[in-house]
């Protein structure tokens, strides 16, 4: 029988404190994330303007995201073994120190690519350790009935930063250059770390024995593989990100080719996507918070798939703007409920490791998808690839919910009976 593992926050932190704790936590992490996004834009713009080389920009993307995707799996295991607050604070401090060193080097004329790529790699590794701890800590701070709402708020905050950071970065970069943007990240990291010290975090779950690191790493993978509902939901999450979300990166190229769009059109379409995500996230956090999560997930995934197909037939650039905004509105209906279901259905002992697997999907699905969709777009055309991706994602959703036993049972609310895991978990 699957256990719907209760979030034990109410017992450990007290109902009167959870709102204060999660507010401080999300606020601090959002401020820190704002600085991190500024650095991403700063270094991308700097390398683009200074080198004008697609190869250099591609290498930057590899060093910025590749290590994080690889380290995240190990970061999830650490999150299940060690103090999660320290796993957030220490990597954040390492990122701030590395960024400060880079800012001072650039200010003194040291701009060698190997220096920039080394710092970017350090930041990526630290993020791979930090992010699973952040994701796995949220369900420990929030009562079970509030998880979907808080995840919706978290999604909206991330998208709000996605709207504000490029604009703020452009102003700071124009006035002070790349090093000034790096200094801002150091300041925001200090603020984020400081706010975290005021958050009361429950003591880590006690276990009878703690196995060696490798055993627990494999145990986390085995747990997900044998957890029927978790395996199904993570598969849906992965496929949708690859087939429906990754092609969204082709949309700017699509409208540039089809409508001869310029910089301002590309800016508008990216902004509208994030504004739509904010709207959808707020809807999930308020009016949709008590609706069936599985049905919200189905609605969001289906809508994104259909809108992806519709995008390929855009007759005018303003039509593309509208479709992209609607895509943003429906993404939180898919992403928020899926994460919430995992957070509530997964044994807290394995929370960090399972959330790290989710992070890996999020980090690597987009570049992996682009590795496939990019070359195919050169041969078949961007519009045709967007259409094919939409058709493929819609077909997968029909199968996952309409034909698979797990999907049909989930719509009937029977997924609480599906917990299947080894009778002797590795930690025991």
C-alpha positions, 0 to 999 in steps of 0.5 A: 500500500502506498503511504501518503507520507505526511509532512511533519512540519506542523509537529516540528515547527508549529502551525503558527510559524510555517508562514513566516518560515516559508516567506523568509525562505522563498524571499531569500532564495528569490533574491539570491536567484535574481543575482544568479540570473544577472550573472547568467545574462552578464556573462552571456552578453559579455562573451557574445559582444566580445567574441561574437562566436557561436562556439564560445557561447555554446561552450559557455552553456555547456560549462554553465549547465552541464556540471549542475546536471551531473552533480545534482544526482549526488546533491540529492543524496547529500540532501538526504544525509546532511543538514539541508540548511548548510547545503544551501548556505555553503554552496551559495557562499562558494558561488558568491566568493567565486563570483567576487574573484571573477569580478575583481579579475575582470576589473583588473583586465584579466578576461581569459576565457579559461578564467571565466569558464572555470568560475562558471563551472564552480558556480554550476557544481555548487548549484547542483549541490544546492538546488536539491536541498532547496526543493526537498526542504520546501515540503518540510516547511509547509503543511501538506494542504498548502504545498500546491499553493506554495509551489504555485507561488514559488513558480510565480516568483521564479517567473517574475525574476525571469521578467525583471532580471533581463531588464535590470541586467541591461540597465546595470550592464549599460551603466557599469559593465559586466563586473558591476553585475557580478558584484550585485550577485555577491550582494544578493547571495549575502542577503539570501544567506542572511535571511536563511539564518532566520528560518526555523528548519525541522531537524533532519529525519532520523534513520536507524542506520546510514549506509555509505554514500554510493549505496544511498545513491543507488538506493534513491534510483532504485526507490524511484524505479520501484515506486510505480506512481513516482516512476510514472509521474517522473516519466510524464514530467520528463517527456513533456519537458523534452517534447513540449517545453524544449521546442519553446526555445525554437519559437524566437527563431521561428518568428524571426524567420517567418515574420522577419522579427527583430529584437523587440519582437523577441523581447516581447515573446520571451516576456509574455511567456514569463508573464503567462507563467506568473498568471498561471502560478498565481491561479494555481496558488489561489483559485485552483489550489484545491482542485484535483492535482492530477486533472490540473496536470492533465489539463496543463500538459494537454493545453501546452501540447495543443498550443505548441501545434497551434504555434506552428500555424501562426498567421501573424507575429501578434498571434504568436505573442498570444499563443506564447502567453497562453503556453506560459499560463498553462505551464504551472498547471502541469509543473506545480501539481506534478512536483506537489504530488511527488513531494507528498507521495515520496518517503521523506527519507528519499526526498532529496534524491527524488527531487534531484532526479526531478532537477536533472530532468529540468536542467538537462531536458532542454539542452538534450531536446535542442540537440535533437530539434536543432539539427532537425530544424535545419533540415525540415524547417522550424515550424514543422519541428514545432508541429511534430513536437506538439503532435508527439507530446499530445499523443504521449499524454493520451497514452499516459492518461488514457491507456496506461494503468497508472494514468487511468487509475490516477484520474480515478483517484486510486494512486494512493494504493500503488506504493511498491518499493523494496521490502528492505530499503537500503537505509534500513 
